[in-house]
């Protein structure tokens, strides 16, 4: 073998003040790798975890150092400049969320300025999407006002509860979304069904509600995104794939509704040991379901009641059954929902997201890291990180069970959902609110500002905090 002489060592270049960013050429090459990886992962013959996870392609340098506002400007410009937004696989969900907010701000500013301009020539026009609702008629009031103001959906939202004096700086709209989503997903309302096995809601195929109600939910979802409100929407992942127009299959059904998925997989895996599929399962090319207490059927193929499921056509049966459950059975409800969603969120920015990232954008992170919140919390009016009452507060919060931690988050911020960037990115302030041991904690949810009296014992702090957390609804002046 030949041994080559090593070149003389040269002095190392001075360290760069910022991480090296991806070049346009490097990003495009990485894009080819990403596309090949996605094709491998989507191959139905492979295990779903084959290949690299899509998050491996996130680029820390780009996400941390690139001016995304300027990158968004280049992306929307007409000069054909390179933009990382053209290669969204390297952007983290938090970065994509910021781009979406830039786009929302641009659209809202356009609507805002247009409303002011129109008011000069036509008459008074609100630069906001103002929604006035009664708590007792929340859904009907919202439906009526959203229907009448379809041209204003991209304006900044302002919510007012009739008969209450709260000024909406963010907290009122958070409560509005909490309340209306709670009512919409109430099973007794009839729009959605609850799957006990998967613990998710899905469209009720037998719902008597007309399409306007489902379109309203789509509109609300879009308005929440454009106003930065996290929602508690317990949908299976297939909803987000459908919103992004992704194909669905048995793998999705098994993940969304495990019991049904296992039954269909058992049919595919059956080897018989001498027995036939037809004699063992006794199925035909039909779907059976119960509607208002009556069993009904639907043919999957023409004359499906007369076509038995056999070894030869069982794959077709599973494919058609899956398509029926995830698409055909709820087409009327979902199409209206999709129409409402795209009336607000349709556009290029939505295409930056994968369906997994869209779920994070809408529902927030599932992880409650109160240690991160404690590290970033700020203090005012005599409190500090070392103050005894503050130490007691964090002890109590860390000891609470998950459900009560969510209640505290809702009490202090107006939402029990975690922003896409996590609790460590909240601008959370705790202020001293006197030394009265009988006074309850309170909060300015619009500003994520907790007002905490100076309690001297852990027991007193816990008792008063838990009591306050039970009284979080309403904005009446005392």
Buried (B, 14 or more C-beta within 10 A) or exposed (E): EEEEEEEEEEEEEEEEEEEEBBEEEEBEEBBEEBEEBBEEBBEEEEEEEEBBEBEEBBBEEBBEEBEBEEBBBBBBEEEEEBBBBBBBBBBBBBBBBBBBBBBBBBBBEEBBEBBEEEEEEEEEBBBBBBBEBEBEEBBEBBBBBBEEBEEBBBBBBBBBBEEEEBEBEBBBBBBBBBBBBEEBBEEEBEBBBBBEEBEBBBBBBEBEBEBEBBBBBBBBBBBBBBBBBBBBBBBBBBBBBBBBEBEBBBBBBBBBBEEBBEBBBEBEEBEEEEEEBBEEBEBBBBBEBEEEEEEEEEBBBEEBEEBBBBEEBBEBBBBBBBBBBBEBBBEBBBBBBBBBBBBBBEEEBBEBBBBBBBBBBBBBBEEBEBEBBBEEBEBEEEBEEEBEBBEBBBEBBEEBEEEBBBBBBBBBBBBBBBBBBBBBBBEBBBBBBEEEEEBBBBBBBBBBBBBBBBBEEBEBBBBBBBEBBEEBEEBEEE
